[in-house]
C-alpha cells in the first residue's frame, strides 16, 4: 500500500516564519530555525520511506516560493503549492493532491516537530494499511495535531475548525464522529513554536546522541551568535 506524507511547509522568509520566536530571536535567526525544522521533517519522512512504501511531499506556501524548497530539499521530495486563505483548505488540497497522484492513503504532517520519532510515521502508515474506513490522528501536546491521515478526502474534517488553537484536535474528533469515522491514535508529540517548547527541544536533543541533525546545527549557530537577544541566551547555553 502506498502512503504519501505531505509536510505543511512555509518558506523561511524573515519576519514571516516562526514569528512566535520573534523578537526573542532576530527574524533572520527564526527563519533559519524554520529551515532546519523543515529539513529534519523531510529527512524523517524519507527515512520512513526506506522501511515502508511512503512518499515524501511538501505542501508549501507562500505562492511563488517554490525555488526556496528546490534549493533546500532533496530532489526526491515532491512539491505542492498550497496557498489558500483558510488553513483547512490548504490541508484538504494537500490530501486531495496526494490521493489524485495515485497513493492509497494520504497524511498531512506539521513541520514544527523536528524530533518526532520515525516510528510514529511508520505506525501511521501501518494503521492506514488495515481494512476499513478510518483516520489516523497524531495529537500534539498543545491541543492540535501533528499528523492526520486518511484513505479518502473527508472534507468535513477540515471544515469549521478553529485553527492554531488548543481545540483543533478535539474539534477534529467531533467531525470524525459526525462522519462515522473511527480514529486510530498515534502517541502524542510536541510542536516547537514558543520559548517553552524551544527550551524543551534543547533538553531533548541534549539527552540523545542522534536525530534532528539540521536543527542541532542551527542551535549550535544560535549558541555561538553574539546577536541573540538576552532571553534566549539561557535557552541555548
C-alpha positions, -999 to 999 in steps of 0.1 A, spaced: 0 0 0 13 34 -10 11 61 16 21 97 9 30 122 36 29 159 29 47 182 53 30 216 56 60 239 50 64 276 50 93 293 31 119 308 55 112 345 49 125 366 77 96 381 96 71 356 83 85 323 96 85 311 133 71 346 142 63 335 178 100 333 184 104 370 175 117 393 190 135 369 213 152 358 182 160 381 153 138 375 123 167 360 103 175 336 131 139 324 134 138 319 97 170 298 98 154 276 125 124 272 103 146 259 75 163 234 99 129 221 112 117 216 76 148 198 66 146 174 96 109 167 89 117 158 53 146 136 64 123 118 88 97 111 61 125 99 37 138 76 65 104 61 69 102 56 32 133 34 34 113 10 56 77 12 41 61 24 9 60 61 20 64 90 -4 76 124 7 59 157 -3 60 193 9 28 213 6 42 248 7 35 285 8 35 313 2 28 314 -36 58 317 -57 83 303 -32 90 270 -49 126 279 -55 133 281 -18 122 245 -14 141 234 -45 172 249 -31 170 234 4 153 200 0 164 167 -17 152 162 -53 130 132 -45 107 154 -24 76 164 -45 62 198 -41 26 210 -39 17 247 -38 -9 252 -11 -17 289 -7 -53 294 3 -67 319 28 -80 291 52 -55 266 66 -81 239 65 -84 244 27 -47 241 24 -47 207 43 -76 195 21 -58 205 -11 -27 186 0 -47 155 8 -66 156 -24 -34 160 -44 -17 131 -28 -47 108 -35 -50 121 -71 -14 112 -76 -24 76 -71 -15 70 -35 -37 47 -14 -36 69 16 -26 105 25 -12 122 56 -5 158 64 23 164 88 35 196 106 70 210 101 74 220 138 84 187 154 120 180 143 125 153 170 94 133 161 104 96 161 103 79 127 82 51 143 53 75 146 52 78 108 56 41 103 27 35 128 6 58 108 13 40 75 7 6 91 -27 18 105 -38 31 72 -29 -2 56 -55 -20 76 -90 -26 62 -119 -3 69 -126 34 66 -108 52 94 -84 80 101 -51 82 119 -45 111 143 -13 121 160 -22 145 188 1 174 197 5 183 233 -7 218 227 -42 206 217 -36 204 179 -23 175 159 10 168 142 -4 142 118 -37 134 102 -40 105 78 -69 91 57 -77 69 27 -104 93 13 -105 130 14 -131 138 41 -138 174 36 -157 176 69 -125 171 89 -113 205 77 -145 225 80 -152 250 108 -121 242 128 -105 269 150 -70 266 136 -40 274 157 -59 269 190 -59 243 217 -93 229 204 -81 217 170 -77 180 179 -110 180 199 -129 196 171 -114 171 145 -125 142 167 -160 157 168 -160 159 129 -148 124 127 -176 112 149 -202 131 128 -188 114 97 -188 79 113 -151 76 111 -131 56 137 -98 71 149 -65 52 152 -44 72 177 -7 77 175 14 86 205 14 123 214 43 146 205 51 183 208 54 212 185 82 238 188 68 272 184 74 293 215 101 298 242 88 269 264 89 243 237 122 257 224 137 250 258 122 215 257 137 209 223 172 219 236 168 195 265 155 168 242 185 170 219 209 172 248 196 139 261 201 120 228 231 113 207 214 114 173 184 128 154 174 162 140 209 170 126 198 202 109 182 215 140 213 206 160 234 226 136 211 256 138 211 255 176 249 255 175 249 286 154 224 303 177 246 295 207 277 309 190 259 340 177 266 373 195 233 388 184 210 365 202 186 385 224 191 382 261 161 359 269 175 333 245 210 330 260 197 309 288 179 286 264 208 279 241 237 275 266 
